[in-house]
Amino acid sequence: MSGRAVTPEPGDGASKPCPSLPAGRGLDPLTARRRFITVSFLFWLPIGISIATGVLLFTDRGMGLAAIAGFFAVHSLTAAAMELPTGGLSDVIGRRTVLATAGLLNCTAFTLFGLAGAAWALTLGMALMGCARALSSGPAEAWYVDTVHAHAGPDADLRTGLARGGSAMSAALALGTLLGGGLPWLLGLGPAVGEWLTDATGGLVIPLSVPALLGALVEIVFVLYVLSALPEPPRPPATLRGVVGGVPAAIAAGLRLGARDALIRRVLLTACAAGAALAAVELLTPGRAAALMGTAESGAVLFASLACAGFLCSALGSQLAPFAARLTRSSERAVPAGSGVVALGLTLLGITAGSLSPYAVTGYGLVYLGLGVAAPNTKDLLHRRVDASGRATALSVQSLALQLVAAAAALTVGSLPPGPLPWLLAAGAVLAVALLWVRRATAGPQVPLPSARPVPARSTPER
C-alpha cells in the first residue's frame, strides 16, 4: 500500500549478489526470460492495484494524515530493519521459497487493508508489506541470472532479460493503478451496488477496499506461479544463524564505505534525497486529488491517472539515462541533472498547492522523470566504484538510506500544515544533495570490502 513499496528506487534493479548455483539447468535462457518477466509482472500488479486507493482508504477508515504518515513510516522502517537480515536468505533456503513467502505476506497485508479498519490492523499490514519488500528485493533476478549462467555460461547476455523485467514491472504498476483507481469509481456509478456491498458485509468491505482484496487474489496467483515455474536444485546445508550473524559486519562495512569514499557518500545521500521526494509525493498527492474532485472515489481515479503517468515518466527517464550521461559527459554530471529535475518538479507542486493546474501535473511528471534519469547513473557509479566483495553491502546500505529517510520524511510531512511548505522542504533537500555533485568526484580505485554475507557451503564445485 505504500508508494515506497512500489516506486523503483536505487538498488531495485540489481539483485543482491549470491553464489552462482546451477538453478533450473533444464530451462533455456529464452524460457527463463519469459518466466522472469511473468514473475516481475505478477509481483508488482497487486501493489499497483493498491496505489490509487491506499491513502484514501485509510482516510475513509477514519485515519488522519499524521496517522497515515505513521503507517508509511512503519513500512519503511520494517523494510529497512529487515533488509540486511534477509539479504542472504535466498542463498540459504532458495529463491523460490523466499519469493513465495513475500507473496504470502503481501496477500495477508492486502486482506487486512480490505477488511480491517482498526489502526493496529493497518499497522500490522504495513509491517508485513515492509517484510515482503525486503524479502523480494532480489531473488527473482538472482534466479534468472543463475538459470541463464547454468545453461549458457557466465558470458551469456543478461541485459535484455533484465531490461524486459524492468519494463514488465513498470507496465504492471501502470496497469494496476488504472485498474485499482477505476474499480471504486465504477462501483460508485450504481449507488445500489456500493450500498449493497457495504450492507452485505456489515461495513467490512466498501468500494475503496475492493482493490486491496483484488490484490490479495492476484498474490495467490503469484505464489502458485512461483512455486510451479521457478525450478531450483536442492540447496546445500547452511544455517540461518550464520546469515543473521553477518548483519553487524554488514552495517559496519557499509558505514566504512561511506566514510572513506566521497563518491559513494554522494550516492548514498542521493538515495536519501529520493526517499524524501517520494515521501512527499506519495503521501500528499492522493488527498490533494480527492479534495479537488470532491469525493474519494473520483479522487482515486484522478490519482490513478497521475500515478500511471508517473510510472511512464520514470520508465522514460530510465531510457534517457544513458543519453543524459553522454550529453553531460559523465554519470557524475547526469545524477545532479536528474536531481535538479526532481527539485524543479517538487517546487512546481509546492507553488501550485491546492490546485491541479497544468503546472502541477507537469511537476508531478518531472519528479518521476528526474528520478528515472538519476537512478541508473547512480547504479553505474556504485558498481564501478565497489568491487564484487563489497557490492552486496553497498546495495543494502543504499536501500537502507532511502527507506530510513523516507520514514522520517513521511512523519515530518504528515505533521506539517497543508500548503507549499512540505513540498518546498522536500525540494530543498533534493537540491542540496544535487549541489554536492557539482564538484566532480575525483576518480579513485575500487573500494574492496569484506563480504558481509556468509556464503553457504557448496556440495558441488563452483561453475
Phi and psi in degrees as a GROMACS rama.xvg file:
@    title "Ramachandran Plot"
@    xaxis  label "Phi"
@    yaxis  label "Psi"
@TYPE xy
-77.3295  135.791  SER-2
-62.1166  -32.8838  GLY-3
-68.3079  -11.5238  ARG-4
-81.6752  -10.5957  ALA-5
-121.74  -26.2219  VAL-6
-72.686  128.178  THR-7
-57.2273  134.081  PRO-8
-135.851  167.747  GLU-9
-55.9247  129.765  PRO-10
97.2993  -17.8801  GLY-11
-65.7147  -32.1503  ASP-12
-78.6197  -10.6884  GLY-13
-116.404  124.579  ALA-14
-72.1776  158.899  SER-15
-71.8249  122.499  LYS-16
-58.9536  147.418  PRO-17
-153.461  168.457  CYS-18
-60.8259  145.822  PRO-19
-79.8374  113.294  SER-20
-116.811  147.47  LEU-21
-75.6001  72.1919  PRO-22
-79.0248  135.48  ALA-23
55.3295  49.8145  GLY-24
-58.0922  -30.3124  ARG-25
-72.7882  -11.3218  GLY-26
-93.5301  132.534  LEU-27
-80.1819  161.182  ASP-28
-56.8077  -36.711  PRO-29
-65.8234  -43.1916  LEU-30
-64.9221  -42.977  THR-31
-60.5107  -39.3538  ALA-32
-62.679  -44.7923  ARG-33
-61.5673  -41.2033  ARG-34
-70.8275  -36.2299  ARG-35
-63.9501  -42.1827  PHE-36
-62.7981  -42.9614  ILE-37
-63.9934  -43.8104  THR-38
-61.7771  -43.4569  VAL-39
-60.6706  -42.7905  SER-40
-65.5609  -48.1782  PHE-41
-66.1848  -33.3117  LEU-42
-68.7293  -42.5627  PHE-43
-86.936  -18.0287  TRP-44
-59.7581  -51.3905  LEU-45
-63.626  -32.6199  PRO-46
-66.9293  -40.4171  ILE-47
-62.5389  -38.9115  GLY-48
-59.8538  -32.9109  ILE-49
-85.5451  -11.4189  SER-50
-63.8496  -50.7673  ILE-51
-63.1792  -33.3223  ALA-52
-103.851  -1.43328  THR-53
-56.5637  -63.1141  GLY-54
-64.5629  -38.9331  VAL-55
-66.0495  -36.5988  LEU-56
-65.6654  -44.0191  LEU-57
-60.3106  -40.4757  PHE-58
-63.7953  -42.5386  THR-59
-66.1083  -26.1588  ASP-60
-79.0969  2.05851  ARG-61
97.2284  13.053  GLY-62
-92.3753  136.528  MET-63
-82.3406  172.359  GLY-64
-62.9242  -37.9435  LEU-65
-63.7693  -40.3048  ALA-66
-66.2269  -40.4879  ALA-67
-64.4378  -40.0108  ILE-68
-60.1561  -37.0235  ALA-69
-63.8737  -38.3944  GLY-70
-61.7105  -44.2052  PHE-71
-60.1734  -41.1755  PHE-72
-65.1417  -37.9296  ALA-73
-60.376  -43.8119  VAL-74
-59.8895  -50.3424  HIS-75
-64.7191  -43.8801  SER-76
-66.9747  -37.4683  LEU-77
-65.9335  -45.1501  THR-78
-60.8299  -41.2413  ALA-79
-66.2971  -42.6393  ALA-80
-66.6309  -31.7782  ALA-81
-91.5172  -9.41229  MET-82
-57.6726  -52.6478  GLU-83
-73.8031  -43.3832  LEU-84
-59.7233  -33.6739  PRO-85
-92.563  -1.41728  THR-86
-59.0641  -41.0275  GLY-87
-101.48  9.88521  GLY-88
-64.6257  -39.2873  LEU-89
-68.8975  -21.279  SER-90
-69.6164  -26.437  ASP-91
-94.1215  -48.3597  VAL-92
-108.7  -4.30872  ILE-93
107.512  147.857  GLY-94
-63.3111  -45.2558  ARG-95
-61.6616  -43.7115  ARG-96
-64.5699  -42.0614  THR-97
-65.9833  -42.7518  VAL-98
-64.0229  -42.9686  LEU-99
-63.433  -38.9264  ALA-100
-63.1835  -41.5484  THR-101
-60.5627  -41.02  ALA-102
-64.0526  -40.6773  GLY-103
-65.9904  -39.4611  LEU-104
-63.9674  -42.7614  LEU-105
-64.1266  -38.8523  ASN-106
-60.5594  -43.914  CYS-107
-63.7266  -41.1272  THR-108
-63.7364  -45.5019  ALA-109
-63.8127  -36.5155  PHE-110
-63.7485  -42.1004  THR-111
-62.1866  -44.1007  LEU-112
-61.8166  -38.2959  PHE-113
-76.9229  -26.0965  GLY-114
-114.822  -23.3749  LEU-115
-104.06  148.548  ALA-116
-122.069  -5.00399  GLY-117
-78.1237  147.37  ALA-118
-61.2725  -38.1773  ALA-119
-65.2711  -36.4463  TRP-120
-69.6075  -39.8282  ALA-121
-67.4019  -37.7501  LEU-122
-63.0918  -43.0059  THR-123
-62.2333  -41.6259  LEU-124
-60.5352  -42.3389  GLY-125
-67.5919  -35.6599  MET-126
-65.7761  -40.3982  ALA-127
-64.1321  -39.0754  LEU-128
-65.9209  -35.8919  MET-129
-62.8445  -42.3271  GLY-130
-62.6911  -42.4692  CYS-131
-63.534  -37.7822  ALA-132
-61.7279  -43.8591  ARG-133
-65.7429  -39.9209  ALA-134
-67.9007  -32.9643  LEU-135
-92.7461  4.74153  SER-136
-83.7207  33.6905  SER-137
170.019  -26.6067  GLY-138
-58.1997  -39.2014  PRO-139
-64.3149  -44.9335  ALA-140
-66.8741  -39.4646  GLU-141
-62.7324  -40.4155  ALA-142
-61.0173  -43.7098  TRP-143
-62.7615  -46.6585  TYR-144
-63.1996  -45.2237  VAL-145
-58.3922  -43.5636  ASP-146
-66.232  -45.2709  THR-147
-65.8099  -41.8864  VAL-148
-64.6068  -39.0331  HIS-149
-64.9056  -32.046  ALA-150
-90.3775  -40.4962  HIS-151
-118.628  -0.628175  ALA-152
92.5955  167.582  GLY-153
-69.7565  -13.7382  PRO-154
-94.6447  7.29041  ASP-155
-65.578  152.232  ALA-156
-71.2441  126.994  ASP-157
-114.166  -23.7797  LEU-158
-61.0893  -38.8994  ARG-159
-62.9038  -47.3185  THR-160
-65.4184  -41.6269  GLY-161
-66.0615  -38.9068  LEU-162
-65.0503  -41.1884  ALA-163
-70.6019  -30.8077  ARG-164
-63.9223  -40.6037  GLY-165
-64.145  -38.4248  GLY-166
-65.5124  -38.9264  SER-167
-62.4851  -38.8477  ALA-168
-61.6225  -48.4407  MET-169
-63.1271  -40.319  SER-170
-64.3258  -40.4839  ALA-171
-64.4697  -41.3716  ALA-172
-66.7621  -42.4504  LEU-173
-65.0695  -48.2165  ALA-174
-63.9474  -41.9303  LEU-175
-62.9765  -40.9969  GLY-176
-64.8113  -39.0756  THR-177
-66.5602  -42.8945  LEU-178
-66.2115  -47.7502  LEU-179
-66.1798  -34.3483  GLY-180
-75.018  -30.4392  GLY-181
-81.357  -28.1405  GLY-182
-58.9274  -52.2987  LEU-183
-60.4988  -36.3078  PRO-184
-65.1695  -42.5162  TRP-185
-64.8144  -40.1792  LEU-186
-64.7519  -31.7304  LEU-187
-76.3737  -14.5169  GLY-188
-64.8799  -34.4142  LEU-189
-109.125  101.172  GLY-190
-53.3546  -33.1961  PRO-191
-63.9086  -33.9718  ALA-192
-66.882  -50.8725  VAL-193
-62.7783  -42.1581  GLY-194
-66.7905  -40.583  GLU-195
-63.1159  -42.3229  TRP-196
-61.081  -44.0479  LEU-197
-67.8153  -44.2215  THR-198
-67.6507  -40.5404  ASP-199
-66.5612  -26.4611  ALA-200
-104.681  9.59681  THR-201
65.2454  27.5451  GLY-202
86.5865  -1.69122  GLY-203
-68.6572  -40.8247  LEU-204
-110.97  123.101  VAL-205
-121.828  164.861  ILE-206
-51.8834  -37.6677  PRO-207
-70.2986  -17.9209  LEU-208
-92.957  -8.31074  SER-209
-61.2273  -43.1724  VAL-210
-58.4478  -38.656  PRO-211
-63.5125  -41.3741  ALA-212
-68.5842  -36.5194  LEU-213
-63.7101  -38.9616  LEU-214
-60.2044  -37.7933  GLY-215
-63.1949  -39.099  ALA-216
-66.0776  -40.8646  LEU-217
-65.1105  -35.3128  VAL-218
-62.5858  -34.6312  GLU-219
-64.2068  -42.1345  ILE-220
-61.0255  -41.7208  VAL-221
-60.0007  -46.5411  PHE-222
-62.2266  -44.9748  VAL-223
-63.135  -38.8983  LEU-224
-67.7365  -42.3497  TYR-225
-60.0128  -45.398  VAL-226
-67.9656  -26.5727  LEU-227
-99.3638  -21.4157  SER-228
-112.924  -6.911  ALA-229
-115.278  81.2242  LEU-230
-70.2847  144.685  PRO-231
-140.62  150.321  GLU-232
-76.2816  164.844  PRO-233
-58.8459  141.605  PRO-234
-83.1688  144.432  ARG-235
-67.4995  152.532  PRO-236
-62.6919  137.703  PRO-237
-159.692  165.171  ALA-238
-113.302  140.975  THR-239
-64.2659  -29.4904  LEU-240
-60.7259  -35.291  ARG-241
-66.3303  -36.3145  GLY-242
-68.5972  -50.2295  VAL-243
-63.3932  -32.6327  VAL-244
-64.6108  -19.6893  GLY-245
-83.9626  -3.47778  GLY-246
-62.7254  -50.0661  VAL-247
-57.4164  -39.4651  PRO-248
-65.0525  -37.269  ALA-249
-64.8513  -43.2739  ALA-250
-64.4904  -45.3436  ILE-251
-62.4906  -42.0199  ALA-252
-64.2323  -38.9635  ALA-253
-65.3129  -40.4695  GLY-254
-64.7847  -39.8784  LEU-255
-64.6384  -36.0886  ARG-256
-60.8244  -49.1837  LEU-257
-68.4064  -29.7325  GLY-258
-74.1532  -32.9608  ALA-259
-96.0111  -12.47  ARG-260
-128.975  115.342  ASP-261
-64.7206  -37.6155  ALA-262
-66.5493  -44.2706  LEU-263
-62.9194  -35.9537  ILE-264
-60.7493  -40.0264  ARG-265
-68.3571  -36.064  ARG-266
-61.0846  -44.622  VAL-267
-66.1065  -39.2484  LEU-268
-67.557  -32.7188  LEU-269
-65.6181  -37.6567  THR-270
-62.993  -38.9709  ALA-271
-61.4254  -44.3485  CYS-272
-63.1085  -38.978  ALA-273
-62.4782  -39.7267  ALA-274
-62.0904  -40.8783  GLY-275
-65.1596  -42.0848  ALA-276
-64.4266  -45.573  ALA-277
-65.8423  -36.9382  LEU-278
-60.3731  -44.9206  ALA-279
-65.944  -48.4015  ALA-280
-65.353  -45.9578  VAL-281
-82.1044  -18.0169  GLU-282
-88.8545  -36.5774  LEU-283
-93.7165  -29.3667  LEU-284
-65.6497  -43.076  THR-285
-58.9586  -45.4258  PRO-286
-64.8565  -35.9753  GLY-287
-63.7854  -41.4157  ARG-288
-66.3053  -42.2909  ALA-289
-65.0429  -40.136  ALA-290
-64.2695  -37.9196  ALA-291
-72.6526  -35.0514  LEU-292
-86.3114  -20.7217  MET-293
97.8515  -26.0792  GLY-294
-134.372  155.587  THR-295
-65.5423  -39.6896  ALA-296
-64.4752  -44.6701  GLU-297
-67.2176  -36.3162  SER-298
-63.6718  -34.9514  GLY-299
-64.5875  -38.7809  ALA-300
-64.0921  -44.0753  VAL-301
-64.2571  -45.3116  LEU-302
-66.1574  -35.9991  PHE-303
-59.9447  -41.8103  ALA-304
-64.756  -42.21  SER-305
-64.6439  -44.5005  LEU-306
-63.4754  -41.3406  ALA-307
-60.3183  -45.6209  CYS-308
-62.8669  -37.1222  ALA-309
-62.7844  -43.3244  GLY-310
-65.292  -37.118  PHE-311
-66.1136  -38.4131  LEU-312
-65.2175  -38.039  CYS-313
-63.8082  -42.6846  SER-314
-63.2429  -40.8177  ALA-315
-63.3001  -42.4507  LEU-316
-60.5419  -40.1655  GLY-317
-63.0924  -39.9993  SER-318
-66.2616  -31.8296  GLN-319
-84.1856  -9.44534  LEU-320
-57.7463  -47.1527  ALA-321
-62.1862  -38.4594  PRO-322
-63.6699  -39.7254  PHE-323
-62.9622  -38.438  ALA-324
-65.9853  -39.9098  ALA-325
-68.298  -39.8524  ARG-326
-65.4626  -39.795  LEU-327
-92.1178  -2.28695  THR-328
75.9598  7.30956  ARG-329
-175.374  156.268  SER-330
-64.6809  -31.8987  SER-331
-65.6613  -27.207  GLU-332
-88.5989  -26.9673  ARG-333
-70.3172  -32.8906  ALA-334
-61.6679  -52.6407  VAL-335
-65.0439  -28.3537  PRO-336
-63.269  -46.5181  ALA-337
-63.8259  -41.6225  GLY-338
-64.4678  -35.4152  SER-339
-63.2193  -37.3947  GLY-340
-64.7477  -40.1617  VAL-341
-60.8842  -47.0564  VAL-342
-61.5016  -39.4965  ALA-343
-63.3618  -42.7517  LEU-344
-62.5425  -43.1865  GLY-345
-65.2262  -36.6591  LEU-346
-63.9747  -43.088  THR-347
-62.0231  -39.8903  LEU-348
-65.8606  -32.8926  LEU-349
-71.3564  -45.8713  GLY-350
-75.2447  -13.0179  ILE-351
-108.664  19.5887  THR-352
-55.2085  135.055  ALA-353
93.6106  -3.46693  GLY-354
-136.533  170.835  SER-355
-129.978  58.3917  LEU-356
-74.5457  168.535  SER-357
-55.6577  -30.6594  PRO-358
-66.4512  -38.7648  TYR-359
-66.8733  -43.3563  ALA-360
-62.757  -41.9167  VAL-361
-61.1366  -43.0332  THR-362
-60.5983  -41.1602  GLY-363
-60.9401  -45.7565  TYR-364
-65.2228  -37.1792  GLY-365
-65.2901  -34.5858  LEU-366
-58.6744  -49.4616  VAL-367
-74.1284  -33.3848  TYR-368
-61.9505  -46.5804  LEU-369
-64.1267  -40.6151  GLY-370
-62.9145  -38.5045  LEU-371
-64.588  -35.8035  GLY-372
-71.915  -42.1689  VAL-373
-73.2182  -39.3844  ALA-374
-59.8487  -51.0666  ALA-375
-62.6333  -32.7233  PRO-376
-72.5254  -34.9598  ASN-377
-67.537  -36.227  THR-378
-62.5546  -43.6933  LYS-379
-58.648  -45.3461  ASP-380
-64.3258  -42.3681  LEU-381
-63.6376  -47.1531  LEU-382
-71.5005  -26.8106  HIS-383
-77.1074  -25.5089  ARG-384
-89.5559  -27.3015  ARG-385
-115.362  134.194  VAL-386
-84.5015  179.625  ASP-387
-60.4959  -31.0417  ALA-388
-69.3575  -21.9026  SER-389
-116.46  4.23176  GLY-390
-67.4784  -41.5707  ARG-391
-61.0443  -43.0682  ALA-392
-62.3949  -44.5655  THR-393
-61.9229  -43.139  ALA-394
-64.8647  -39.4943  LEU-395
-66.5082  -43.4602  SER-396
-65.9278  -36.0528  VAL-397
-62.7755  -44.8953  GLN-398
-64.9389  -40.232  SER-399
-59.6697  -42.7864  LEU-400
-59.953  -45.7653  ALA-401
-64.328  -46.7323  LEU-402
-65.0504  -42.7682  GLN-403
-66.6781  -43.1607  LEU-404
-68.6773  -36.4799  VAL-405
-60.8838  -41.1104  ALA-406
-63.4921  -47.2085  ALA-407
-64.3226  -40.3643  ALA-408
-66.5504  -38.0222  ALA-409
-62.3168  -43.5666  ALA-410
-63.706  -39.7153  LEU-411
-66.681  -48.1612  THR-412
-61.8645  -40.5804  VAL-413
-66.7811  -22.9756  GLY-414
-92.0029  -9.75592  SER-415
-86.1329  152.17  LEU-416
-67.4381  149.174  PRO-417
-60.524  151.041  PRO-418
135.575  -162.958  GLY-419
-69.8115  -26.8785  PRO-420
-55.2009  -49.7611  LEU-421
-59.8312  -39.5652  PRO-422
-66.0012  -43.7149  TRP-423
-70.5784  -33.4691  LEU-424
-63.9719  -42.5214  LEU-425
-64.0158  -41.141  ALA-426
-62.1259  -40.2129  ALA-427
-63.5015  -39.1585  GLY-428
-64.7687  -43.5113  ALA-429
-65.3346  -42.623  VAL-430
-65.6342  -38.2674  LEU-431
-61.4974  -41.717  ALA-432
-68.9411  -38.0211  VAL-433
-60.5238  -36.7228  ALA-434
-66.4812  -25.5386  LEU-435
-65.8116  -22.9273  LEU-436
-86.1128  -11.0052  TRP-437
-59.1416  -42.2661  VAL-438
-83.2626  110.661  ARG-439
-63.0518  132.614  ARG-440
-67.6389  139.037  ALA-441
-73.9546  145.451  THR-442
-66.7231  143.167  ALA-443
-146.61  168.856  GLY-444
-70.7181  162.342  PRO-445
-61.2869  151.518  GLN-446
-104.904  98.825  VAL-447
-73.5873  135.211  PRO-448
-124.632  147.987  LEU-449
-66.5314  139.127  PRO-450
-62.1266  127.646  SER-451
-92.4856  -11.6135  ALA-452
-107.177  127.195  ARG-453
-63.9129  143.997  PRO-454
-98.0879  124.974  VAL-455
-61.7439  150.419  PRO-456
-64.3529  146.663  ALA-457
-103.626  139.651  ARG-458
-98.7187  -8.08094  SER-459
-129.547  154.082  THR-460
-63.2159  146.223  PRO-461
-68.9491  139.203  GLU-462
